[in-house]
Amino acid sequence: MLNTFIPDINYKRKKLKNENQRALLILDGHSTRQQVEIWEEMKKQNIDAVIIPSHSSNLTQPLDQTVNGNFKRLLEKIPSLPKKKKEIEENLPQFIANVNDCAQACLSPRCVREGFEKALVVTKDNKIGTLKEKTDEYLKQLPEKNQTKLTVY
């Protein structure tokens, strides 16, 4: 963390000519999130973090929230969709068309946005909320002049 994420964020800030920009880092269950010196360094570097709880990808992963789940549900609704390899090979053009239709429906910007709005995160003070809520809270804490300059790394 000290040798990868923090230097990378600072490199991107420098490249964007905004070295003091506040940053938001979204972390998974990596063990470094429990090291006090990392939190202290992140605070010094003006980096905030939210943590995605362990073993909760069905709730926290934006794609699992909508795209992947919707894709599976749409495929299951197709009564004639072949399940076995031989059936797929025999009906390949129709199979590809069905899969393509399902993928197109699930990858719409609306569907992806909904996934990010539903995904859950935990902040360092152990408050749970959706990624959208926590991002909105984070943005409200920024001085007004910085709100329009927020950059996603």
N, C-alpha and C positions, 0 to 999 in steps of 0.2 A: 504494500500500500504506500509506504513512505517513498519507495523507489520507483513506483509505477504510476499510480493514479494521480497523486499530488503533483509530481513533475509534469505529467501529461496535461493536467488541467492548467497549470501555470504556463506551459508552452503554448497552449491554445489561447489563453488570455493574452499573452505577449503578441502572438500572431494577429489577434484581433485588435491589438493596440488598446486593450482595456485590462491592464494588469491588476486592477483592484476590484474587478467585477466579482460579485458574490456568486458562488457556484453551488449547485445542488447535486449531490452524488447519491445514486440509488444503489444500495448494496443488497446482496443476497446473504445467505447464512454463512459466509466466509468467516473463519475464526479470528481474523484480524480485527473484526468489528468489536471485539471484546478487550482490545488493548488500549489502555488509558492514554498512553503516549501518542497513539494515532489520533484519537479524538482531540487531544490538546493541540497537536500539529495542524489538524484540519481547522480548528477554531482560529489558530494564528494565521492560517492561510485564507481565511474567509470562505471556508467550504462547509456547507451544511450537508447532512446526510439523513436519508430515511432507509429503514431496513425492511426488506421483504422477509417475513417470518419463514423459518425452516418448515419443510414438509407441508406447504400450503399452496403449491403451485396452481392447484385447481381454483384457488381464490385470488391469488396474487398475480399470476402471469396474464398479461393482457390478451395474448393470443389464445390461451386456454379459456379465458372468460367468454370469448365470442367466436373468433375465426375457427379455431380447431373444433370446438364443441358444435358450432353451427354446421360446419362441414360434415361431421359425422352424422348429425341428425338428418341433414338433407340427403345424404347417401342412403341412410336407412329407410327413407320414405319412398325410394325408387323400388317398386315391387319387382321389376324385371332386371335389376342390377345383378350381374353374375357374381358369384362369391368364390368359385373355384377357378384355379389357373386355366384349366382347359376351356371352361365356359367363357372366361375373359378373352382368351386367344381367339375363340370362334366368333365372338361378337365385339372385336376390338374397336372398330369405328364408333359403334354405339356407346361402348364403355367409356371411351375417351371423351365423347360428346357429353355424356352424363357427368363425368368427373369435372370437366371444364365448366359446365353450367353451375355446378355446386361451388367450385372454386371462385368463379366470378361473383356469385352472390355473396360469398363470405369475405371476399377481399375488398368490398366496397369501402370507401373512406368512412362512411357512417358506421359500418360494422366494426372496423378497426378502432375508431374513436370511442365507440361504446365500450370496447374492451378495456381501453385505458381509463375510462371513467369508472368502471366497475372494479378494477384491480385494487386490492387492499395492500396497505403498507403500514409499518410501525415506525414511529419516529424515535429518536434516541431517548425521549422522555416516556417511552412505552405507551404512547397514544396511538390507537388504531383508527384508520380512516382510509378512504379511497385515495388513490394516487392523485386524482383530480382535485379532491378536497385539500390534500396536503400541499399540492403544487399551488393551488389558489391561496392557501394560508401563507405559504412562503412568499408568493408574489406581493401579498398585502403588506408584508413586513419590510419590503424593499422601499427605499426612498423613491418618491414619485419619479424623479429624473432617471432612475435605473430600471424602472418597470418595463419600459419599451425596449431596453437594450439586453434583456435576458436572452442568453444564448444556450441552447441545448448542446451539450458536449457528447 
